[in-house]
Amino acid sequence: AVVSTQSTGRWYNIIQGICLLLVLCFTLIYFPSKPKFAPAPSAVTFRRPLKEGIMLLLRRGNFWLVVLAFSLTTGVFNGYGMVMDAILNKSKISQSTAGFIGFAALLSSVIANFLIGGLGAVFPTRKKLLVVTFIALGTICMGVFVAEIQFWLPRSMALIWVMVVIGVMSLTGSAPLLFDQSAEASLSVSEELSSTVMVMGVQVTSMIFTGIIQLIPEDQKDKLNYVLVSSFALATLSACLYRPTLPR
């Protein structure tokens, strides 16, 4: 069984590497050095110097609401993924099944990123509504998932699969919209800087969550389920408090 799992993992890594290599080749061959037309008005607006941009971001609470929403969804879920199999194993779900659930959720989230990002382009004045809707939907789905693995609801593997897949699709799919909101909230600051801060927020949140994992005894790791859902609920609140600006 161990050999079979290692062989499957090796083939998965090989296939993943080939796919990434093909994407890289396609990008190098197809993509021009720059688009013929600016993708948005903000792309050709004046950008402040780095130091001035940092000082401006520190004073923009609207921007930090977006960072908080993104960090609490992506960062916390990244940390939770490290112990998800152990938590599900305690809930009498095999490590193999847990791996397939996680794989299906991440694979479907790639499709969700394109679809939800496309919705943001079609409805540029409704980004806040879309973000709040998808993060709230993800929070509800993960709440039902936690209720299932905590045995608060009758066991249904089908429901666990559906809740995790839809939950992860909703939470990770909101990422393109959150990056758009961060660019709007930090207008006149370079998007490289605002995006870097967004990613750093995720990394810091993941590190904090990893530290919490180390503090919790092995037989009490299921308490992380409450941290997970609480973080997503707080992200929903942060998304609600965001004040939309003019679409970029």
Residue, then its C-alpha position, 0 to 999 in steps of 0.5 A: a500500500v505504501v509503495s502504491t501510494q508513493s508510485t501514485g504520488r510520483w506520477y502525480n508530480i511528473i504529470q503536474g511538472i509536465c503541465l507546468l512546463l507546457v504552460l510556461c512554453f505557451t506563455l513564452i511563445y504566445f504572450p506579447s511583451k505588452p498588450k496593445f491597449a491598457p487593460a484598465p485606466s489605472a494601468v496608465t495612471f501616475r504611480r507613486p514612488l515606493k516609499e511614498g506608496i508604502m506610507l500611503l498604504l499604511r493610511r488606507g484602511n479600505f485596503w487593509l480590509v481587503v488584505l485581511a479578507f484575503s489572508l484569512t481565507t487563503g492563508v488559514f486554508n493553506g495552514y489547515g491543509m497541512v493537518m487536514d488529513a490528520i483531522l479527517n483521520k480522527s473523524k474516521i476518514s482515511q488518509s487516501t480519501a482525504g487526499f482525493i477530497g483535497f485534490a478535487a477541491l484544489l482542481s475545481s478551484v482553478i476553474a472557479n478562479f477563471l469563472i469568478g474572475g470573469l464575473g468581476a469583469v462582466f459586473p465591475t460595479r458589483k465586485k463587493l457583492l460578489v466577494v461577500t457572496f462567495i466568501a459567505l458561501g464558502t464559510i457556510c460550506m466549511g461550517v457544514f463540513v466541520a459539523e459533519i466531521q465533528f459528528w454533529l450531523p448524520r455522516s454523509m460522505a457525499l455531503i462532505w465531498v460537496m461542501v469541501v469542493i464548493g467551499v474551496m471553490s468559493l473561497t479561492g475563487s474570490a481571490p481575483l476579485l480581492f486583488d482587483q479590490s486591492a488595486e482599486a483601494s490602493l490607486s496611485v500606488s503601484e499594483e506590484l506593491s499592493s499585490t506584494v502586501m496581499v501575498m505577504g499577508v497570506q504568508v504571515t497568516s499561514m505562519i501564525f496558523t502553523g504556530i497555533i498547530q504546534l501549540i495544540p496537542e496531537d489528540q486535540k487538532d480538531k479544535l483547528n476546525y473552529v479556528l478555520v470557520s471563525s477565520f472565514a466568518l471574520a473574512t466575510l465581515s471584513a469583505c462587508l466593511y469594504r467601501p467600494t471605490l470607482p472601478r479601475 
